[in-house]
Amino acid sequence: MTTLKQLEAMGAFVSDAPVKKEVPFHFEGPNVTVTIFVKRLGIGHYESLFLSEKDERSRTARAISEAVTFGDNGKEKLSFEQAFKMDPQLAREILTAFNEVNSPKKSSAPATDS
């Protein structure tokens, strides 16, 4: 029998600590690397971002504004309006980093009784 404490030790609950990521960006100048911090989403926050039918705004801009921060130690947050106006190339790179942090990891097949 697995206990909650064991589940927690296995990483079953999402940490509040953001994940630091570096994303490339180029727009009419030299290539630069943008440092971002991506929040790992628990199932409830993930569902509220992507499965809410009542919100018809851009889900990409919403995900960036709610789960990505900038600046020293990730203390600067974009507004939805800022994320909505973001250059599509940079938004794509940030969304790639978001997906790397929040995509389910492959796990081994569950044990079966034979």
N, C-alpha and C positions, 0 to 999 in steps of 0.2 A: 504494500500500500504506500502510495506517495503522499507525503505531507506538503502543506503549503510552504513550509520552510525549505523543503527539498526542491520544490518547484522554483522558489525564489533563487536558490543557489544555482539552479540550472539556467537561470536567465529567462524564466517564463514571464516576468513582469518587466515592462519597458522602463529603462532608466530615464530620469529627467535631464541627464547631462547631454548637451548637444554634441554632435560629432563634427569635428573640424574637417573641412574638405577644401581642396584647391580646384578651381575651375578656370579653364582658359577662356580668354575673350580677346577679340580683335575687331576694332571698328575704326577704319580710317586712321590708323596709327600703328604703333608697334604692338606686338602681341604682349598681353599682360596676363598675370595670374591673379584671380580674385579669390580672396579667402572668405569662405562662408562657414556658418555653423548651422547644421541641420538637426532639427528636433526629431527624435525617434517617436513615432506615433503608436500609441496603444490602439487596440481594436475600436474602442468607442470614438476616439478622436478621428481615426482613419475613416470610419463610417460617416461621421458628421461632415467631413470634408468632401467625400466622394459619392455618398449615397443619398444625400439630402435632395429631395425633389422640389422643395419649396424655394431653393436658392438657384436663380437662373443666371447668376453672374459667372464669370470665367472661373472655372475650377482650378486651372493652372495658376492664375494670378492669386486666387484665394489660398492655394497650397503654399505658394512662395511667401505670401504675406504672413501666414500663420505659422509656418514651420521652418523658415529660414531667417537667420539673423546675420548681421555684419559687424564690422568694427572690432575694437579690442575686446577679446573674450566674448564676442557675440552679443553685445549689449544694445546694438542698434537694430531696430525693427522697421521694416517697410510698411507703409500703409497699403491697403488694397489698391488704392488709386495709383500709387507709385509702381506697384507690381504690374498693374494693368497696362501701364505705359512703358514697361521695360522693353528694351531691344529684344526681338524674338530670338536672335542667336544666343544672347546671354541667358535669356529665360530657358532656352532648350538645355544649355549646359548646366544650369542650376537644377532644372527638373531631373536631369540625368543623375546628378549627385543625390537629390532627394530620393529617387528610386533606388539607388545603390544602398542608401541607409535604411530605407523602409520596405524593401522587397523581401518577401519571405526567403529564407535561406533553405537550400535543399537539405533535407534530412534523410536519414536512412529509413528504409521501409520498416513498419512496425512489426514486432515479433508476432508470430502466429503459433497457435497451438497445433501440433501435428500428431 
